[in-house]
Amino acid sequence: MANDKDFKIKNGIQPTVYHEGVGTVVSNSESYSLSGASYDSKSFSVSSQDTNPRSFLFNNNGTKAYILGDTNNSVFQYSLSIAFDISTMSYDSVSFSITSQGENPSDASFNSNGTKFYYLDFTTESIFQYSLSTAYDISTISYDSVSFSVTSQEGSPRSFTFNSDGTKFYMIGSDNDTIYQYSMSTAYDLSTASYANKSFSVNSEETTPLSVVFNNDGTKLYMVGVDNDTIFQYSLSTAYDISTASYGSVSFSVLSEDTQPYDITFNNDGTKLYMIGSDNDTIYQYSTALTTNTLDLSTGSVFEITPTSDIQVGLSNPAASGTVSQATLLLDGVDIGTSYDIGGASYDSVNFSVSSQETVAAYLGFKDDGTKMYLLGFFTENIYQYNLSTAWDISTASYSNSKNFVSQETSTTAFFIKPDGTKLYLVGTTNKTVYEYNLSTAWDTNTASYANKSFSVNSQDTIPTSLFFKPDGTKMYVGGGSGEDINEYNLSTAWDVSTATYSQNYDVSSNVDGYPTGLIFTSDGSRMFVLSFSNSDISEYSLSTPWNISTASYVEAFDASTQATNMRGLSFKDDGTKMYLVSNSTDTVYQYSSGTGSTTATITYPSTLEFAGGTAPTSPAIGETDVITFSTTDGGTSYQAVQAIDGAK
């Protein structure tokens, strides 16, 4: 490691040469990390089932989810097509009423295998126990006639949770702002429960606590409340012993998403966090995996890190207390890029003609793994299916088969395939109606059959030209040619187009010249792309609230007219690194590489690092290197840190 950079001097420090004592940087990933938490821009509204949700939980593998609501006093069951991804949730139309036991629910839980269900009632101050004859299927619930009162400890119980083996449970209340610990002589059997005379107050952090949950080994505890709208993290020196808990000054605010956070939970490995709030009646998803780069001081004193993602920098194995231990870090600023960057897109000089099948290509789509391509014909009302021997490479496409849909529409303009390939939706300009089809073989459009379900969009636009669905099937978007806008609809039953109702629209006429003949959202709903038929421009919009088009704002555009005019279909590779367009003037599909927008990694540091001036430095700019020095004399209990050089090139 040589000093060959043109360093800018800061604090009067001039480096010499870094070539001795080069140390090892240990990379790792830490789950259940609030310090590395970030909102995924993924959410799911439960307002169609309950407008006062109090609890949210998963089954053991994340393919089912449940909410307990105070408005209808019921538990509602949902399915997830992608495990633990709430953007793929859909309501199962399965529920269970708890009104026979109480009418003011505040929390719920399962045992470890889903054969027992428990709910905490605020008014009766009791936990009620139920059995499920089929694990995690709430339609098979029956009351065990078993309950446990927590009145002796708390008059306003808000939340409870079990330890990993069901021999302990914990309850938090808002009267005393305290967590109480209980024991069960028979695991998960409330009839054997007793107070363990152990408690822990969270009053210093929150005066209205509403939810409490552990990490998977009981060494961390997380609490959220409505006074601060913040999740607080605690450490337990003895796992699952609440009397050994202490606050470590680590927290994460959820105020930007909801002002009434009622419940929190994690996925199985602690890399995702979920919060349900009653202000918006919505579940929000967060990432809680923190990539750490640790400087091992036992291996050297000079280190270099070139981050490829957001990281936290820490130190380990310093000299014993009383001895000075120092380290110098060269932190490089590099471009880690972003996907779906149309501003940096470029044509791959790869195309595929469909003229042997269709002379007026209308719309374009791909299978989720890129091994199939689908093309819609405007006048033929056919969907043509192609196989790609190399996924996402259209130069390897070959024609497979076609299916005619003229029975429902004679001027088809757009289609959409459900993310699991089991449903197809078509819209056209003759009937101004979205039609729903079932695919008996997933992703094989030749097996489509009409589901006898449809929805007219004529009241919003008489020339519907593009179509898209939210990944959980609860929202539908139709681009309109007469209004030059995007129309948003809510589906009360996911993927059932007959249950759609109009919500709102967004005018794209300022950026889209003519019909919007292509419409794509990113998987998290935070960005929208609209293709203009007249000038072959793709316009990008940012949505400050995912999937809510009223919050859209224009970002930039990409001009594809060099390849062809009259573009009528837009699609992206699943990771956003490839983009595809089809033109009805050339009857050809064109392939592009999406740019990787310039951005640097975010660098954070643990609270044990005390920077001069009290503020940690920002990440170095692309192409620059910062030099940061660390020192400790107390064996690593605390470190003093200084940004010695800012922006070497």
C-alpha positions as CSV (number, residue, x, y, z in Angstrom):
1,M,0.0,0.0,0.0
2,A,1.9,3.0,-1.3
3,N,1.1,6.7,-0.9
4,D,0.7,7.7,-4.6
5,K,-2.2,10.1,-4.1
6,D,-2.2,13.8,-4.3
7,F,-3.4,14.4,-0.7
8,K,-5.1,17.5,0.4
9,I,-3.8,18.4,3.8
10,K,-6.2,18.8,6.7
11,N,-5.3,19.6,10.3
12,G,-1.7,20.1,9.3
13,I,-1.0,16.4,8.8
14,Q,1.1,15.3,5.9
15,P,1.3,11.6,5.3
16,T,4.5,9.9,4.2
17,V,4.3,6.4,2.8
18,Y,1.8,3.7,3.8
19,H,3.6,0.4,3.2
20,E,4.3,-1.1,6.6
21,G,1.9,-2.7,9.1
22,V,-0.9,-3.2,6.6
23,G,-3.7,-4.8,8.5
24,T,-6.7,-7.0,7.7
25,V,-10.2,-5.8,7.2
26,V,-12.8,-8.3,8.2
27,S,-16.1,-8.1,6.4
28,N,-19.3,-9.4,7.9
29,S,-23.0,-8.9,7.9
30,E,-25.0,-8.1,11.1
31,S,-28.7,-8.7,11.3
32,Y,-31.3,-7.1,13.6
33,S,-29.3,-3.9,13.2
34,L,-31.3,-0.7,13.8
35,S,-28.1,1.3,13.2
36,G,-28.1,0.1,9.7
37,A,-31.9,0.2,9.1
38,S,-33.5,1.7,6.1
39,Y,-37.0,1.9,4.6
40,D,-37.4,-0.5,1.7
41,S,-40.1,1.7,0.1
42,K,-42.4,-1.4,0.4
43,S,-45.8,-1.2,2.1
44,F,-49.2,-2.9,2.2
45,S,-52.5,-1.3,3.2
46,V,-54.8,-3.4,5.3
47,S,-57.6,-0.7,5.4
48,S,-59.9,-2.9,3.4
49,Q,-59.9,-5.4,6.3
50,D,-59.5,-3.1,9.3
51,T,-58.9,0.6,9.9
52,N,-57.3,0.1,13.4
53,P,-54.7,-2.6,13.0
54,R,-53.0,-3.6,16.3
55,S,-50.8,-6.5,15.5
56,F,-48.9,-8.0,12.5
57,L,-47.2,-11.4,12.3
58,F,-46.0,-14.1,9.9
59,N,-46.1,-17.9,9.8
60,N,-42.9,-19.7,10.2
61,N,-41.7,-19.3,6.5
62,G,-43.1,-15.9,5.6
63,T,-45.6,-17.2,3.0
64,K,-48.5,-16.2,5.2
65,A,-49.2,-13.0,7.2
66,Y,-51.9,-12.0,9.7
67,I,-53.2,-8.8,11.2
68,L,-55.3,-8.3,14.2
69,G,-57.6,-5.3,14.1
70,D,-59.6,-3.4,16.7
71,T,-62.3,-2.1,14.4
72,N,-63.7,-5.5,13.4
73,N,-62.1,-7.4,16.3
74,S,-60.8,-10.1,14.0
75,V,-57.7,-11.8,12.7
76,F,-57.2,-11.6,8.9
77,Q,-55.0,-14.0,6.9
78,Y,-52.9,-13.1,3.8
79,S,-50.6,-15.0,1.4
80,L,-47.3,-13.7,0.1
81,S,-46.1,-14.9,-3.3
82,I,-42.5,-14.0,-2.3
83,A,-41.7,-15.0,1.3
84,F,-41.4,-12.0,3.7
85,D,-41.9,-9.5,0.8
86,I,-45.0,-7.5,1.9
87,S,-45.4,-6.0,-1.6
88,T,-46.5,-9.4,-2.7
89,M,-49.3,-9.8,-0.1
90,S,-52.9,-10.6,-1.0
91,Y,-55.9,-11.2,1.2
92,D,-57.0,-14.8,1.5
93,S,-60.6,-13.8,2.4
94,V,-60.1,-15.8,5.6
95,S,-60.7,-14.2,9.0
96,F,-61.5,-15.2,12.6
97,S,-63.5,-13.1,15.1
98,I,-62.3,-12.8,18.7
99,T,-65.4,-11.1,20.1
100,S,-66.4,-14.1,22.1
101,Q,-63.5,-13.5,24.4
102,G,-63.0,-9.7,24.1
103,E,-63.5,-6.6,22.0
104,N,-60.3,-4.5,22.4
105,P,-57.4,-6.6,21.0
106,S,-53.9,-5.2,21.3
107,D,-51.5,-8.0,20.2
108,A,-51.3,-11.5,18.9
109,S,-48.8,-14.4,18.5
110,F,-48.5,-18.0,17.4
111,N,-46.5,-20.8,19.1
112,S,-43.4,-22.1,17.2
113,N,-45.3,-24.5,14.9
114,G,-48.5,-22.6,14.3
115,T,-50.8,-25.0,16.2
116,K,-51.6,-22.4,18.9
117,F,-52.7,-18.8,18.6
118,Y,-52.8,-16.2,21.4
119,Y,-54.3,-12.7,21.6
120,L,-54.0,-10.0,24.2
121,D,-57.0,-8.0,25.1
122,F,-56.6,-4.5,26.4
123,T,-59.9,-4.2,28.3
124,T,-60.0,-7.6,30.0
125,E,-56.2,-7.4,30.6
126,S,-55.9,-11.0,29.6
127,I,-54.2,-13.3,27.1
128,F,-56.4,-15.9,25.4
129,Q,-55.2,-19.2,24.0
130,Y,-56.6,-21.0,20.9
131,S,-55.8,-24.2,19.0
132,L,-55.5,-24.6,15.2
133,S,-56.3,-28.0,13.7
134,T,-54.3,-27.0,10.6
135,A,-51.1,-25.1,11.4
136,Y,-51.3,-21.4,10.6
137,D,-54.8,-21.8,9.0
138,I,-56.9,-19.4,11.1
139,S,-60.1,-20.9,9.6
140,T,-59.4,-23.9,11.8
141,I,-59.1,-22.0,15.1
142,S,-61.0,-23.0,18.2
143,Y,-60.8,-21.5,21.7
144,D,-59.0,-23.6,24.3
145,S,-61.0,-22.0,27.2
146,V,-57.6,-21.0,28.6
147,S,-56.6,-17.5,29.5
148,F,-54.1,-15.6,31.7
149,S,-54.7,-12.3,33.5
150,V,-51.9,-9.7,33.7
151,T,-54.0,-7.3,35.8
152,S,-51.7,-7.7,38.8
153,Q,-48.8,-6.2,36.8
154,E,-50.4,-3.8,34.3
155,G,-53.8,-2.2,33.7
156,S,-53.1,-1.2,30.1
157,P,-51.4,-4.2,28.5
158,R,-50.2,-3.4,24.9
159,S,-48.0,-6.2,23.6
160,F,-46.6,-9.7,24.5
161,T,-44.0,-12.0,23.0
162,F,-42.5,-15.5,23.7
163,N,-39.0,-16.6,24.1
164,S,-37.7,-19.2,21.6
165,D,-38.9,-22.3,23.4
166,G,-42.2,-21.1,24.7
167,T,-41.2,-21.4,28.4
168,K,-41.3,-17.7,29.0
169,F,-43.4,-14.7,27.8
170,Y,-43.1,-11.0,28.2
171,M,-45.8,-8.3,28.4
172,I,-45.4,-4.5,28.1
173,G,-48.0,-2.0,29.2
174,S,-48.5,1.8,28.9
175,D,-49.6,2.4,32.5
176,N,-46.2,1.6,34.0
177,D,-44.1,1.7,30.8
178,T,-42.6,-1.6,31.9
179,I,-41.8,-5.0,30.5
180,Y,-42.8,-7.9,32.7
181,Q,-41.5,-11.5,32.5
182,Y,-43.5,-14.7,33.0
183,S,-42.7,-18.4,33.2
184,M,-44.7,-21.4,31.9
185,S,-43.9,-24.9,33.3
186,T,-45.4,-26.4,30.1
187,A,-44.2,-24.6,27.0
188,Y,-46.8,-22.4,25.3
189,D,-49.5,-23.5,27.9
190,L,-50.9,-20.4,29.5
191,S,-52.6,-22.5,32.2
192,T,-49.2,-23.1,33.6
193,A,-48.1,-19.4,33.5
194,S,-46.9,-17.4,36.5
195,Y,-45.2,-14.0,37.0
196,A,-41.4,-14.4,37.3
197,N,-41.0,-11.2,39.4
198,K,-38.7,-9.7,36.8
199,S,-39.3,-6.4,35.0
200,F,-37.6,-3.7,33.1
201,S,-38.7,0.0,32.7
202,V,-38.6,1.7,29.3
203,N,-39.9,5.0,30.6
204,S,-36.7,6.8,29.9
205,E,-37.1,6.1,26.2
206,E,-40.9,5.9,25.7
207,T,-44.0,6.8,27.8
208,T,-46.5,5.0,25.6
209,P,-44.9,1.7,24.6
210,L,-47.0,-0.5,22.3
211,S,-44.9,-3.4,21.1
212,V,-41.9,-5.5,22.2
213,V,-40.0,-8.2,20.3
214,F,-36.7,-10.1,20.7
215,N,-34.0,-11.1,18.3
216,N,-33.6,-14.8,17.6
217,D,-31.3,-15.6,20.5
218,G,-32.8,-13.3,23.2
219,T,-29.7,-11.0,23.5
220,K,-31.5,-8.0,21.9
221,L,-34.9,-6.5,22.6
222,Y,-36.8,-4.0,20.5
223,M,-39.6,-1.6,21.6
224,V,-41.7,0.9,19.8
225,G,-44.2,3.5,21.0
226,V,-46.3,6.4,19.8
227,D,-44.8,9.2,21.8
228,N,-41.5,9.2,19.9
229,D,-42.5,7.0,16.9
230,T,-39.2,5.4,17.3
231,I,-37.9,1.8,17.7
232,F,-35.4,1.4,20.6
233,Q,-32.9,-1.3,20.9
234,Y,-31.8,-2.9,24.2
235,S,-29.1,-5.5,25.1
236,L,-29.6,-8.4,27.6
237,S,-26.4,-9.7,29.3
238,T,-28.3,-12.9,30.0
239,A,-30.5,-14.1,27.1
240,Y,-34.2,-13.7,27.7
241,D,-33.7,-12.4,31.2
242,I,-35.5,-9.1,31.2
243,S,-33.9,-7.9,34.4
244,T,-30.5,-7.8,32.6
245,A,-31.6,-5.4,29.9
246,S,-29.9,-2.1,29.2
247,Y,-30.5,0.6,26.6
248,G,-27.5,1.0,24.3
249,S,-28.5,4.4,22.7
250,V,-29.5,2.7,19.4
251,S,-32.8,3.7,17.9
252,F,-34.6,4.1,14.6
253,S,-37.4,6.5,13.8
254,V,-40.4,5.4,11.7
255,L,-42.1,8.8,11.9
256,S,-41.7,9.3,8.1
257,E,-43.9,6.3,7.5
258,D,-46.5,6.4,10.3
259,T,-47.2,8.5,13.4
260,Q,-49.0,5.7,15.2
261,P,-46.7,2.6,15.1
262,Y,-48.5,-0.2,16.9
263,D,-46.5,-3.3,16.3
264,I,-43.1,-4.5,15.0
265,T,-41.8,-7.9,13.9
266,F,-38.8,-9.3,12.1
267,N,-38.3,-11.9,9.4
268,N,-36.6,-15.2,10.5
269,D,-33.0,-14.1,10.1
270,G,-33.4,-10.5,11.2
271,T,-32.5,-8.9,7.9
272,K,-36.0,-7.4,7.6
273,L,-38.2,-5.4,10.0
274,Y,-41.9,-4.7,9.7
275,M,-44.0,-2.0,11.4
276,I,-47.8,-1.7,11.2
277,G,-49.3,1.7,11.9
278,S,-52.9,2.7,12.6
279,D,-52.4,6.2,11.2
280,N,-52.3,4.9,7.6
281,D,-53.5,1.3,8.4
282,T,-50.4,0.1,6.6
283,I,-47.5,-2.3,7.0
284,Y,-44.1,-1.0,6.2
285,Q,-40.9,-3.0,5.4
286,Y,-37.4,-2.1,6.4
287,S,-33.9,-3.6,5.9
288,T,-32.0,-4.3,9.0
289,A,-28.9,-6.0,7.7
290,L,-25.7,-4.0,8.3
291,T,-22.5,-4.8,6.4
292,T,-19.5,-4.2,8.7
293,N,-15.9,-3.7,7.8
294,T,-13.8,-4.2,10.9
295,L,-10.2,-3.1,11.2
296,D,-8.3,-5.9,13.0
297,L,-5.7,-4.0,15.0
298,S,-3.8,-7.2,15.9
299,T,-2.8,-7.6,12.2
300,G,-1.5,-4.1,11.5
301,S,-2.0,-0.3,11.8
302,V,-2.8,0.8,8.2
303,F,-5.9,-0.3,6.4
304,E,-7.7,0.5,3.1
305,I,-11.4,0.0,2.3
306,T,-13.0,0.4,-1.1
307,P,-16.7,-0.1,-0.3
308,T,-19.1,-1.6,-2.8
309,S,-22.2,-1.0,-0.6
310,D,-23.2,0.9,2.5
311,I,-21.0,-0.2,5.4
312,Q,-20.3,0.5,9.1
313,V,-16.6,0.8,9.9
314,G,-15.4,-0.6,13.3
315,L,-12.3,-1.7,15.0
316,S,-11.3,-4.9,17.0
317,N,-8.5,-6.4,19.0
318,P,-6.7,-3.2,20.2
319,A,-3.8,-3.3,22.7
320,A,-4.7,-3.7,26.4
321,S,-6.0,-0.8,28.4
322,G,-3.2,1.6,29.3
323,T,-1.4,1.1,26.0
324,V,-1.9,3.4,23.0
325,S,-3.4,1.5,20.0
326,Q,-3.7,3.4,16.7
327,A,-4.9,2.8,13.2
328,T,-4.9,4.8,9.9
329,L,-7.7,4.1,7.4
330,L,-7.6,5.0,3.7
331,L,-11.3,5.1,2.7
332,D,-11.9,5.2,-1.1
333,G,-14.8,6.9,-2.8
334,V,-16.2,4.7,-5.6
335,D,-19.3,4.7,-7.7
336,I,-21.6,1.9,-6.5
337,G,-24.3,2.8,-9.0
338,T,-28.1,2.3,-9.1
339,S,-30.3,0.3,-11.4
340,Y,-33.1,1.5,-13.7
341,D,-31.0,4.6,-14.6
342,I,-32.5,5.6,-18.0
343,G,-30.4,8.7,-18.0
344,G,-27.3,6.6,-18.5
345,A,-29.0,4.0,-20.8
346,S,-27.4,3.0,-24.1
347,Y,-28.5,0.9,-27.1
348,D,-26.9,-2.6,-27.1
349,S,-27.0,-2.8,-30.9
350,V,-29.2,-5.9,-30.3
351,N,-32.6,-6.3,-31.8
352,F,-35.1,-8.9,-32.8
353,S,-37.7,-8.7,-35.7
354,V,-41.2,-10.0,-35.0
355,S,-42.5,-9.1,-38.5
356,S,-43.0,-12.8,-39.4
357,Q,-45.6,-12.9,-36.7
358,E,-47.0,-9.3,-36.4
359,T,-47.1,-6.2,-38.5
360,V,-48.4,-3.8,-35.8
361,A,-46.6,-4.7,-32.6
362,A,-48.5,-3.2,-29.6
363,Y,-47.0,-4.2,-26.3
364,L,-44.1,-6.2,-24.8
365,G,-43.4,-8.3,-21.7
366,F,-41.1,-11.0,-20.3
367,K,-41.2,-13.9,-17.9
368,D,-39.7,-13.1,-14.6
369,D,-36.6,-15.1,-15.3
370,G,-36.1,-13.7,-18.8
371,T,-36.5,-17.0,-20.6
372,K,-39.7,-16.0,-22.4
373,M,-40.8,-12.9,-24.2
374,Y,-44.4,-11.9,-25.1
375,L,-45.6,-9.6,-27.9
376,L,-49.1,-8.3,-28.4
377,G,-50.5,-7.6,-31.9
378,F,-52.8,-4.6,-32.2
379,F,-55.0,-5.8,-35.1
380,T,-54.6,-9.5,-34.8
381,E,-55.5,-9.6,-31.0
382,N,-52.8,-12.3,-30.7
383,I,-50.2,-12.6,-27.9
384,Y,-47.1,-14.2,-29.4
385,Q,-44.7,-16.2,-27.2
386,Y,-41.0,-16.5,-27.7
387,N,-38.3,-18.6,-26.0
388,L,-34.9,-17.1,-25.2
389,S,-32.1,-19.6,-25.0
390,T,-30.0,-17.1,-23.1
391,A,-32.1,-15.3,-20.5
392,W,-32.8,-11.6,-21.3
393,D,-30.8,-11.7,-24.5
394,I,-33.3,-11.1,-27.3
395,S,-30.9,-12.1,-30.0
396,T,-31.4,-15.7,-28.8
397,A,-35.2,-15.5,-29.2
398,S,-37.2,-18.0,-31.2
399,Y,-41.0,-18.0,-31.9
400,S,-43.0,-20.6,-29.9
401,N,-46.8,-20.1,-30.2
402,S,-49.6,-17.6,-30.1
403,K,-53.1,-17.2,-28.6
404,N,-56.0,-15.1,-30.0
405,F,-58.1,-13.0,-27.7
406,V,-60.6,-11.4,-30.2
407,S,-63.5,-12.9,-28.3
408,Q,-63.2,-10.1,-25.7
409,E,-61.5,-7.3,-27.6
410,T,-60.9,-6.3,-31.2
411,S,-58.3,-3.6,-30.7
412,T,-56.0,-4.8,-27.9
413,T,-53.4,-2.3,-26.8
414,A,-51.7,-3.7,-23.6
415,F,-51.4,-6.7,-21.4
416,F,-50.0,-7.7,-18.0
417,I,-49.0,-11.1,-16.6
418,K,-49.2,-11.7,-12.8
419,P,-45.8,-12.2,-11.2
420,D,-46.4,-15.9,-10.7
421,G,-47.5,-16.4,-14.3
422,T,-51.0,-17.7,-13.4
423,K,-53.1,-14.8,-14.7
424,L,-53.2,-12.5,-17.7
425,Y,-54.9,-9.2,-18.1
426,L,-55.7,-7.4,-21.4
427,V,-57.1,-4.0,-22.3
428,G,-58.1,-2.4,-25.6
429,T,-59.6,0.6,-27.2
430,T,-62.8,-0.9,-28.6
431,N,-64.4,-1.9,-25.3
432,K,-62.2,0.2,-23.0
433,T,-62.2,-2.7,-20.6
434,V,-59.6,-4.7,-18.7
435,Y,-60.2,-8.5,-19.1
436,E,-58.9,-11.2,-16.7
437,Y,-57.7,-14.7,-17.8
438,N,-56.4,-17.8,-16.1
439,L,-53.3,-19.6,-17.3
440,S,-53.6,-23.3,-16.6
441,T,-49.8,-23.6,-17.1
442,A,-47.9,-20.7,-15.6
443,W,-46.3,-18.4,-18.1
444,D,-47.8,-20.2,-21.1
445,T,-50.1,-17.7,-22.6
446,N,-51.4,-20.4,-25.0
447,T,-53.2,-21.9,-22.0
448,A,-55.2,-18.8,-21.2
449,S,-58.9,-19.0,-20.6
450,Y,-61.3,-16.1,-19.9
451,A,-62.1,-15.9,-16.2
452,N,-65.4,-14.0,-16.9
453,K,-64.1,-11.1,-15.0
454,S,-63.7,-7.6,-16.4
455,F,-63.6,-3.9,-15.4
456,S,-64.5,-0.9,-17.6
457,V,-62.1,2.1,-17.6
458,N,-64.2,4.1,-20.0
459,S,-65.2,6.6,-17.4
460,Q,-61.6,7.6,-16.9
461,D,-60.2,7.3,-20.5
462,T,-61.6,6.2,-23.8
463,I,-58.2,5.2,-25.3
464,P,-56.5,2.9,-22.7
465,T,-53.0,2.2,-24.0
466,S,-51.0,0.7,-21.2
467,L,-51.5,-1.6,-18.1
468,F,-49.7,-2.4,-14.9
469,F,-50.4,-4.0,-11.5
470,K,-48.8,-3.6,-8.1
471,P,-47.0,-6.9,-7.2
472,D,-49.6,-7.8,-4.6
473,G,-52.5,-7.3,-6.9
474,T,-54.2,-4.6,-4.9
475,K,-53.6,-1.8,-7.3
476,M,-54.0,-1.5,-11.1
477,Y,-52.7,1.3,-13.3
478,V,-54.0,2.2,-16.8
479,G,-52.4,4.7,-19.1
480,G,-54.9,6.8,-21.0
481,G,-54.4,8.2,-24.5
482,S,-57.3,10.6,-24.5
483,G,-56.3,12.2,-21.2
484,E,-52.6,11.6,-21.5
485,D,-52.5,10.4,-17.9
486,I,-52.1,7.4,-15.6
487,N,-55.2,6.2,-13.8
488,E,-54.9,4.3,-10.5
489,Y,-57.4,1.8,-9.2
490,N,-57.8,-0.2,-6.0
491,L,-58.8,-3.9,-6.0
492,S,-60.6,-5.0,-2.8
493,T,-59.7,-8.6,-3.7
494,A,-56.2,-8.9,-5.0
495,W,-55.9,-9.8,-8.7
496,D,-59.7,-9.9,-9.1
497,V,-60.2,-7.1,-11.7
498,S,-63.9,-7.1,-11.1
499,T,-63.4,-5.6,-7.6
500,A,-61.5,-2.6,-9.0
501,T,-62.6,1.0,-8.0
502,Y,-61.1,4.2,-9.4
503,S,-58.8,6.0,-7.1
504,Q,-57.0,8.9,-8.8
505,N,-55.0,9.9,-11.8
506,Y,-51.7,11.6,-12.7
507,D,-51.3,13.9,-15.7
508,V,-48.2,13.0,-17.8
509,S,-48.9,15.3,-20.8
510,S,-46.2,17.7,-19.8
511,N,-43.6,15.0,-20.6
512,V,-45.4,12.4,-22.6
513,D,-46.1,13.5,-26.2
514,G,-49.1,11.5,-27.3
515,Y,-50.3,8.2,-26.0
516,P,-48.5,6.6,-23.0
517,T,-47.9,3.2,-24.7
518,G,-45.7,1.7,-22.1
519,L,-46.0,1.7,-18.3
520,I,-43.6,0.2,-15.7
521,F,-43.1,0.6,-12.0
522,T,-40.0,-0.6,-10.0
523,S,-40.8,-3.5,-7.7
524,D,-40.9,-1.2,-4.6
525,G,-43.2,1.3,-6.3
526,S,-40.9,4.2,-5.8
527,R,-40.3,4.9,-9.5
528,M,-42.6,4.9,-12.6
529,F,-41.6,4.9,-16.3
530,V,-43.9,6.0,-19.1
531,L,-43.3,5.5,-22.8
532,S,-44.5,8.1,-25.3
533,F,-45.8,6.8,-28.6
534,S,-45.3,10.0,-30.6
535,N,-41.6,10.8,-29.8
536,S,-40.4,7.4,-28.4
537,D,-39.3,9.0,-25.1
538,I,-39.3,7.1,-21.8
539,S,-40.0,9.5,-19.0
540,E,-39.0,8.6,-15.4
541,Y,-41.0,9.8,-12.3
542,S,-40.1,9.5,-8.6
543,L,-43.0,8.7,-6.2
544,S,-42.4,10.0,-2.7
545,T,-45.1,7.6,-1.4
546,P,-44.6,4.3,-3.2
547,W,-47.5,3.2,-5.5
548,N,-49.3,6.6,-4.9
549,I,-49.2,8.3,-8.3
550,S,-50.4,11.6,-6.8
551,T,-46.9,11.9,-5.3
552,A,-45.1,11.5,-8.6
553,S,-42.6,14.0,-9.8
554,Y,-40.7,14.1,-13.1
555,V,-37.0,13.1,-13.1
556,E,-35.6,12.7,-16.6
557,A,-36.2,11.1,-20.0
558,F,-34.5,8.8,-22.5
559,D,-34.9,9.3,-26.3
560,A,-35.1,6.1,-28.2
561,S,-36.1,7.6,-31.5
562,T,-32.6,6.9,-33.0
563,Q,-33.6,3.3,-33.1
564,A,-37.2,3.7,-34.2
565,T,-40.4,5.8,-34.1
566,N,-43.8,4.8,-32.8
567,M,-42.5,2.8,-29.8
568,R,-45.5,0.9,-28.2
569,G,-44.1,-1.4,-25.5
570,L,-41.6,-1.0,-22.6
571,S,-40.1,-3.6,-20.3
572,F,-37.1,-4.0,-18.0
573,K,-35.0,-6.9,-16.8
574,D,-35.9,-7.9,-13.2
575,D,-32.9,-6.1,-11.8
576,G,-33.3,-3.0,-13.9
577,T,-30.0,-3.4,-15.8
578,K,-31.6,-4.0,-19.2
579,M,-34.5,-2.2,-21.0
580,Y,-36.5,-3.3,-24.0
581,L,-38.7,-1.4,-26.5
582,V,-40.8,-2.5,-29.4
583,S,-41.8,-0.3,-32.4
584,N,-44.8,-0.8,-34.6
585,S,-43.1,1.1,-37.4
586,T,-40.3,-1.5,-37.7
587,D,-42.0,-4.5,-35.8
588,T,-38.7,-4.9,-34.0
589,V,-37.7,-5.3,-30.3
590,Y,-34.7,-3.3,-29.2
591,Q,-32.4,-4.0,-26.3
592,Y,-30.6,-1.4,-24.1
593,S,-28.4,-1.4,-21.1
594,S,-29.7,0.8,-18.3
595,G,-27.1,3.0,-16.8
596,T,-25.9,2.7,-13.2
597,G,-26.4,6.1,-11.7
598,S,-23.5,7.6,-9.8
599,T,-23.7,7.3,-6.1
600,T,-21.3,6.6,-3.3
601,A,-21.6,4.2,-0.3
602,T,-22.9,5.5,3.0
603,I,-20.3,5.0,5.7
604,T,-21.4,4.9,9.4
605,Y,-19.5,4.3,12.6
606,P,-20.4,2.8,16.0
607,S,-21.1,5.1,18.9
608,T,-17.8,4.1,20.5
609,L,-16.0,6.2,17.9
610,E,-15.8,9.8,19.0
611,F,-14.9,12.2,16.1
612,A,-13.3,15.5,16.6
613,G,-16.0,18.1,16.5
614,G,-18.6,15.5,17.4
615,T,-19.7,14.7,13.8
616,A,-18.4,11.9,11.6
617,P,-17.2,12.8,8.1
618,T,-19.3,12.2,5.1
619,S,-18.3,9.6,2.5
620,P,-15.5,10.5,0.2
621,A,-16.4,11.7,-3.3
622,I,-16.0,9.3,-6.3
623,G,-12.3,9.1,-7.2
624,E,-11.2,10.6,-3.9
625,T,-9.7,9.0,-0.7
626,D,-10.1,10.2,2.8
627,V,-7.6,9.4,5.5
628,I,-9.0,8.8,9.0
629,T,-7.0,8.1,12.1
630,F,-8.2,6.2,15.2
631,S,-6.7,5.8,18.7
632,T,-7.6,4.2,22.0
633,T,-6.0,3.9,25.4
634,D,-8.7,2.0,27.2
635,G,-8.6,-1.3,25.3
636,G,-11.2,-0.3,22.8
637,T,-14.0,0.8,25.1
638,S,-13.9,4.1,23.2
639,Y,-11.9,5.5,20.3
640,Q,-10.9,9.0,19.3
641,A,-11.2,9.6,15.5
642,V,-10.0,12.4,13.2
643,Q,-10.4,12.9,9.5
644,A,-6.8,13.7,8.8
645,I,-7.1,14.2,5.1
646,D,-10.2,15.1,3.1
647,G,-10.3,14.2,-0.5
648,A,-7.0,12.8,-1.8
649,K,-7.1,12.2,-5.6
